[in-house]
Amino acid sequence: MTRAFNFSAGPATLPEPVLRQAQAEMLDWNGIGASIVEISHRSQDFIAVAAQAEADLRALVGIPDDYAVLFLSGGATTHQALLALNFAAPGQVVDYVVTGHWGKTAIKQARPYCTVNIAADGEAGGFHDIPARDSWRLTSDAAYVHITANETIHGVEFRDTLDVGEVPLFADFSSSIASEPLDVSKYGVIYAGAQKNLGPVGVAVVIIRKDLFERAGQPRADIFDYRSHAERDSMLNTPPTWNWYLAGLVFKWMLAEGGVAEFARRNAVKSSLVYDAIDASGGFYRNEVAPAVRSRMNIPFFLPDDTLNARFVAESKAAGLLALKGHKAVGGIRASLYNALPVEGAQALVDFMRDFQQRNG
């Protein structure tokens, strides 16, 4: 079987070696006579898998000892609400910097519990750029400052670590975590759905500076309390064990491939290939994001005539290039170049783009 190149924004492509290992272990994991998805999450066998996954993620991303690492169900949107419940007092001000669709979604989840201050908003400019740092209207006593590190739909990415003073910086890294070196110590909380760069859909990683657990937060059930999850090693309730196991395989694969530094190199090559093809097309293809904040992970681009979109998607699929249709919020075409997509995939896309332009330009 020949696998296609999958440009899906998420759930996204997974490394073929990981899928093959999971396939081989499906019926009899580790010689125990059962699948890992059938054994108790409280068994010593699974506890060892969970502990190794955390150790590998710490090594991969560079997570300091004074940060807790949680593996929890729910996507990033769930945790956007839990951030407010756990780390802000009722009605306390929280600062949000909005650079795209998912930043707006994060505000929607926090509003029932906090007073949201939109410190900066790129919507007036079509979310084509990040508002200049000196224009942000931050609150000195905010519970936290929230950013979306990479906007999956609009293709805007923070390229520098921000200084927001003494207020802790919280960041949604769902579509860019482990894509390049990251100074975790600059953040109070980093959270990410796994289904783009870290593993399958159904599990999220939450990295929390431990001193933040001292905050009272708001009245909440135990299941919504990050402290309770941390005290029980993410096993307060039955976790998504298959997803956690598969993410652990991805971590091991990434470490064996050379770690985050190597993936940063590959991601720079892939994104440069696609952006160079867009910029060299004489306007046939266009990307509207300011070059300084162009995402390496998600590249939205547009054709000269929207009637060509369906043809581009259909013909690219026939050529073995999957999931290139743009998100409904912006239209056009979108290529997601996550860690598991090889450089050869980006080159195949560029070759197709040039051929398509020659036939339709």
MARDRENKOL-694531 format. One record per residue (C-alpha): y, z, x. Coordinates in steps of 0.02 Angstrom, whole numbers, padded with zeros to 5 digits, always signed. Each point is the difference from the previous one (the first is absolute). Layout:
YZX...
//
This chain:
+00000+00000+00000+00174-00044+00062+00132+00127-00050+00171-00063-00051+00162+00065+00073+00065+00126-00126+00189+00023-00012-00007+00121-00147+00135+00133-00005-00126+00131-00055-00138+00035-00024+00000-00095+00163-00118-00077+00124-00118+00116+00092-00077-00026+00173-00161-00098-00013-00093+00116+00123+00043+00147-00112-00063-00088-00156-00161-00048+00088-00030+00178+00060+00031+00069-00174-00118-00131-00070-00137+00047+00124+00021+00186-00039+00015-00016-00188-00179+00044-00049-00041+00119+00141+00145+00080+00090-00039+00084+00166-00186+00005-00037+00014+00128-00141-00080-00112-00131+00153-00016-00111+00170-00084-00001+00149+00099+00059+00077-00028-00171-00146+00099-00076+00009+00157+00106+00101+00157-00033+00176+00006+00070-00040+00180+00047-00154-00045+00100+00008+00020+00189-00035-00187+00016+00157-00051-00095+00108+00141+00072-00039-00071+00172+00054-00174-00058+00162+00070-00071+00040+00099+00157-00031-00151+00112+00110-00110-00109+00143+00124+00016-00023+00014+00188-00002-00189+00018+00155-00022-00108+00091+00133+00102-00046-00093+00159+00045-00170-00072+00171+00045-00070+00044+00142+00119+00010+00142-00125+00055+00167+00078-00096+00161-00029+00140+00074-00105-00031-00131-00135-00133+00009-00135-00097-00157-00046-00061-00018-00179-00116-00132-00073+00033-00003-00186-00028-00107-00153+00143-00089-00084+00109-00135+00073+00172+00018+00076+00080+00008-00173-00096+00160-00039+00064+00080+00159+00178-00052-00036-00006+00123-00145-00094+00133+00098+00131+00000+00138+00131+00062-00123-00117+00130-00077-00051+00071+00167+00158-00006+00105+00152+00007-00115+00060+00140-00112+00029-00043-00184+00155-00106-00013+00031+00000+00189+00082-00155+00072-00111-00126+00089+00071-00150+00094-00079-00172-00022+00036-00157+00099-00052-00150-00105-00047-00160+00091-00115-00082-00128-00117+00016-00148-00101+00148+00067+00154+00099+00042+00053-00018-00182-00173+00054-00055+00010+00155+00109+00161+00051-00086-00080-00022-00171-00139+00123+00048+00120+00131+00068+00132-00002-00136-00092+00114-00124+00002+00141+00129+00155-00022+00109+00179-00056+00003-00012-00169+00085+00143-00056+00110-00012-00184+00044+00069+00013+00175-00007-00188+00031-00058-00148-00103-00030-00179+00055-00025-00072-00175+00174-00075-00014-00044-00111+00148-00168-00049-00073-00093+00121+00113+00023-00122+00144+00063+00132+00121+00004+00188+00031+00168+00082-00031+00084+00050+00163-00041+00179+00049+00184+00050+00007+00019-00048-00183-00132+00121-00063+00064+00140-00113-00118+00140+00049+00002+00176-00073+00009+00140+00128-00114+00117-00096-00121-00129-00072-00183+00048-00010-00044-00158+00096+00053-00178+00036-00123-00133-00060-00022-00177+00066-00128-00137-00025-00042-00050+00178-00056-00174-00051+00032-00083-00167-00159-00096-00044+00084-00111-00131+00171-00034+00074-00056-00010+00181+00128+00120+00073-00052+00122+00137+00086+00142+00092-00014-00047+00183+00074+00160+00073-00035+00185-00027+00144+00076-00096+00104+00154+00037+00039+00091-00162+00047+00167+00077-00085+00162-00049-00064-00060-00168-00182-00056+00017-00035-00186-00012-00141-00052-00119-00068-00177+00010-00117-00113-00095-00096-00091+00137-00130-00079-00115+00021-00177+00066+00043+00032+00182-00089+00157+00061-00097-00027+00162+00077-00173+00023+00100+00056+00151+00033+00164+00095+00079+00134-00108+00087+00162+00048-00072+00112-00135+00106+00147+00058+00156-00085-00070-00067+00019-00177-00032+00146-00116-00127-00096-00105-00082-00169+00022-00108-00065-00141-00097-00161-00022-00123-00080-00116-00144-00055+00111-00027-00170-00080+00110-00103+00115-00023+00054+00182-00120+00148-00003-00145-00037-00116-00046-00027-00182+00096+00035-00159-00029+00172-00077+00049+00119+00139+00171+00047+00068+00047+00085+00163+00136+00133-00004+00065+00069+00166+00103+00159-00023+00095+00107+00126-00078+00170-00029+00161+00101-00011+00041-00094-00162-00145+00090-00085+00113+00155+00000+00106-00078-00136-00033+00065-00174+00028-00167-00083-00021-00002-00189-00127+00071-00123-00154-00109+00013-00186+00005-00027-00105+00039+00151-00066-00178+00006+00178-00061+00029+00033+00124+00141-00007-00074+00175-00024+00174+00075-00158+00025-00100-00068-00167+00056+00041+00039+00181-00083+00171-00009-00159-00083-00062-00001-00148+00119+00037-00124-00140-00152+00060-00098+00083+00102-00135-00087-00116-00122-00125-00140+00028+00091-00126+00112-00027-00189+00002-00139+00014+00128-00044-00185+00016+00181-00046+00028+00022+00140+00128-00156-00055+00093+00055-00183+00002+00174+00047+00061-00084+00097+00140-00093-00157+00052+00165-00094+00005+00076+00134+00112-00146-00015+00122+00014-00189-00001+00186+00007+00038-00025+00122+00143-00137-00110+00074+00113-00152-00013+00135+00084+00105+00091+00112-00121+00172-00014-00076+00078-00077+00156-00120-00147-00009+00029-00024-00186+00188+00003+00028-00023-00144+00123-00108-00099-00122+00118+00034-00145+00149-00062+00101-00095-00161+00040-00052-00028-00181+00170+00032-00076+00088-00105+00132-00115-00147-00038+00042+00005-00185+00186+00034+00017+00018-00136+00133-00085-00123-00117+00120+00048-00140+00154-00010+00109-00052-00166+00078-00035-00083-00168+00176-00066-00023+00022+00099-00161-00162-00055-00084-00056+00180+00016+00124+00143-00004-00009+00188+00024+00154+00090-00065-00018+00165+00095+00123+00041+00140-00094-00039+00162+00028+00174+00073-00098+00083-00142-00132-00132-00036-00168+00080-00035-00145-00036+00117-00123+00044-00137+00062-00093-00155+00091-00166+00009+00070-00068-00164+00061-00178+00009+00056-00136-00117-00025-00187-00022+00142-00121-00040-00065-00023-00177-00088+00136-00100-00111-00132-00077-00087-00013+00170-00056+00182-00003-00156-00025-00103-00051-00150+00106+00026+00098+00160-00106+00145-00063-00140-00111-00066-00010-00110+00154+00009+00148+00120-00142+00085-00093-00104-00158+00014+00037+00003+00187-00069+00178+00015+00167+00092-00007-00004+00129-00139+00129+00096-00103+00161-00086+00053+00084+00005-00170+00164+00097+00005+00025+00159-00099+00067-00027-00176+00156+00102+00042+00061-00130+00126-00110-00154-00023-00033-00126+00136-00137+00027+00130-00048+00157+00095-00110+00019+00153-00059+00175+00045-00052+00014+00182-00083+00171+00009-00097+00065+00149-00168-00071-00054+00066-00177-00016-00034-00088+00166+00128-00105+00093-00107-00151-00044+00042+00033-00183+00187-00011+00032-00025-00159+00100-00104-00077-00140+00140+00040-00123+00131-00079+00113-00106-00157+00021-00017-00012-00189+00187+00027-00026+00041-00144+00117-00125-00115-00083+00063+00048-00173+00179-00036+00051-00046-00171+00070-00083-00046-00165+00134+00074-00115+00161+00001+00099
//
